[in-house]
Amino acid sequence: MIKVTFVAHDGHRFPVEIGEGLTAREAALFNDVPGIDGDCGGQCACATCHVQVDPAWIDLVGHLAADSMEADLLQFAEGTTAESRLACQIRLDAGLDGLVLHVPEQQY
Ligand code: FES
């Protein structure tokens, strides 16, 4: 199991566990983490799964590829930062065990 902690804008922490190979979107939805809706089913088409990767983890997760569909979509999300990613595009493996993701205030 992979541990992921979602941190709300008010500092409330939601630690969850999920099987390897699933996505951070699924980690949030399967555990009722508020602020992550994932409306498009993980198809990179809605941006309702916007998260900000904790700075300590961004190099492991990987920065947004500038010319990607994910980057195009995040242009329309509010509260984006250099650490912004779509949770549906973060596939969880053993190297990301302990990952910390922040849910932007605008997601609520
Ligand atoms: S779930 Fe729609 S973009 Fe991630």
Boltz pocket constraint, residues with backbone or C-beta under 6 A from the ligand:
constraints:
  - pocket:
      binder: B
      contacts: [[A, 25], [A, 37], [A, 38], [A, 39], [A, 40], [A, 41], [A, 42], [A, 43], [A, 44], [A, 45], [A, 46], [A, 47], [A, 48], [A, 49], [A, 86], [A, 87], [A, 88], [A, 89]]
      max_distance: 6.0
